[in-house]
Amino acid sequence: MCCTSCGTVVVDAIKLKKCTACKCARYSSIKCQKKHRPQHKRACKKRAAEL
């Protein structure tokens, strides 16, 4: 698996942090999550509503 924001490949997927709303995006750090938030926000709301 890899970080949705920076693309860093992580062998142990447990170390990736999942978006708590949509559960789809995964991040290698809080920094990556915050950086990617503007791009992810719209899709996240749509996915979260479908869950």
C-alpha distances in whole Angstrom, upper triangle without the diagonal:
4,7,9,12,12,9,8,6,6,7,8,6,10,10,8,11,12,15,17,19,17,14,12,11,9,10,10,14,17,18,15,15,19,19,17,19,22,20,18,21,23,20,19,23,23,20,21,25,24,22
4,6,9,8,5,5,4,6,8,10,8,11,10,8,11,11,14,17,19,17,14,12,10,7,8,8,11,14,15,12,13,16,15,14,16,19,17,16,19,21,18,18,22,22,20,21,25,24,23
4,5,6,5,5,7,8,11,12,10,12,10,7,9,10,11,15,17,15,13,11,8,6,5,5,8,11,11,8,9,12,12,10,13,16,14,13,16,18,17,16,19,20,18,19,23,23,22
4,6,6,8,10,11,14,15,12,14,13,10,10,10,10,14,15,13,12,9,6,6,6,8,10,12,12,8,8,11,11,8,10,13,11,9,13,15,13,13,16,17,15,17,20,20,20
4,6,8,11,13,16,17,15,17,15,11,11,12,12,15,16,15,15,12,9,8,7,8,9,10,9,6,7,9,7,6,9,11,9,9,13,15,14,14,17,19,18,19,22,23,22
4,6,9,11,15,16,15,17,15,12,13,14,15,19,20,19,18,15,12,10,8,8,10,12,10,7,9,12,9,9,12,14,13,13,16,19,18,18,21,22,21,22,26,26,26
4,6,9,12,14,13,16,14,11,13,14,16,19,20,19,17,15,12,10,9,9,12,14,13,10,12,15,13,11,15,17,15,15,18,20,18,18,22,23,21,23,26,26,25
4,6,10,12,11,14,12,10,13,15,16,20,22,20,18,16,13,11,9,7,10,14,13,10,13,16,14,14,17,19,18,17,21,23,21,21,24,25,23,25,28,28,27
4,7,9,9,12,11,10,13,15,17,20,22,21,18,16,14,11,10,9,12,16,16,13,15,18,17,16,19,22,20,19,23,25,22,22,26,26,24,25,29,28,27
4,6,6,9,8,7,11,13,16,19,22,20,17,16,14,10,10,8,11,15,16,14,15,19,18,17,20,23,22,20,23,26,23,22,26,27,24,25,28,28,26
4,6,9,9,10,13,15,19,21,24,22,19,18,16,13,13,11,15,18,19,17,19,22,22,21,23,27,25,23,26,28,26,25,28,29,26,27,30,29,27
4,5,6,8,11,13,17,19,22,21,17,17,16,12,12,11,14,17,19,17,18,21,22,21,23,26,25,23,26,28,26,24,27,28,25,25,29,28,26
4,5,5,9,10,14,16,18,17,13,13,12,9,10,9,12,15,17,15,15,19,20,19,20,24,22,20,22,25,22,20,24,24,21,21,25,24,22
4,5,8,9,13,14,17,17,13,14,13,10,11,10,12,15,17,16,16,19,21,20,21,24,23,21,23,25,23,21,24,25,22,21,25,24,22
4,6,9,13,15,18,18,14,15,13,9,9,7,9,12,14,13,13,17,18,18,19,23,22,20,22,25,23,21,24,25,23,22,26,26,24
4,6,10,12,15,15,11,11,9,6,5,5,7,10,12,11,10,14,15,14,16,19,18,16,18,21,19,17,20,22,19,19,23,23,21
4,7,9,12,12,9,10,8,5,5,6,7,8,11,10,8,12,14,13,13,17,17,14,16,19,17,15,18,20,17,16,20,21,19
4,6,9,8,6,7,6,4,6,9,10,10,13,11,9,12,14,13,13,16,16,12,14,16,15,12,15,16,13,13,17,17,15
4,6,6,5,6,5,6,8,11,11,10,13,11,8,11,13,11,10,13,13,10,10,13,12,8,11,13,11,10,14,15,13
4,6,6,9,9,10,11,14,14,12,15,14,11,13,16,14,12,16,16,12,12,14,13,10,11,14,11,9,13,14,12
4,6,8,9,11,13,17,16,15,17,16,12,14,17,14,12,14,15,11,10,12,11,7,8,10,8,6,9,11,9
4,5,7,10,13,17,17,16,18,16,13,15,17,14,12,15,14,10,10,11,9,6,7,8,6,5,8,9,8
4,6,8,11,14,15,15,18,16,13,15,17,15,14,17,16,12,13,14,12,9,11,12,9,8,12,11,9
4,7,10,14,15,15,17,15,12,15,16,13,13,15,14,10,12,13,10,8,11,11,8,9,13,12,11
4,7,10,12,12,14,11,9,12,13,10,10,13,11,8,11,12,10,8,12,13,11,11,15,15,14
4,7,9,10,12,9,8,12,13,10,12,15,14,11,14,16,14,12,15,17,14,15,18,18,17
4,5,7,9,6,6,10,10,9,11,14,13,12,14,17,16,14,17,19,17,17,21,21,20
4,7,8,7,8,11,12,11,14,17,16,15,18,21,19,18,21,23,21,21,25,25,24
4,5,5,6,9,10,11,12,16,16,15,17,20,20,18,21,23,21,21,25,26,24
4,5,5,6,9,10,10,14,15,14,15,19,19,16,19,22,20,20,23,25,23
4,5,5,6,9,10,13,14,14,15,19,19,18,20,23,22,22,25,27,26
4,6,5,6,9,11,12,11,14,17,17,15,19,21,20,20,23,25,24
4,5,5,6,10,10,9,11,14,14,12,15,18,17,16,20,21,21
4,6,5,8,10,10,11,14,15,13,16,19,18,18,21,23,23
4,6,7,9,10,11,14,15,15,17,19,19,20,23,24,24
4,6,6,6,9,11,12,11,14,16,16,17,20,21,21
4,5,5,6,9,10,9,11,14,14,14,17,19,19
4,6,6,8,10,10,12,14,15,16,18,20,21
4,6,7,8,9,12,13,14,15,17,19,20
4,6,6,6,9,10,10,12,14,16,16
4,6,5,6,9,10,10,12,15,16
4,5,5,7,9,10,11,13,15
4,6,5,6,9,10,11,13
4,5,5,6,9,10,11
4,6,5,6,9,10
4,6,5,7,9
4,5,5,7
4,5,5
4,6
4
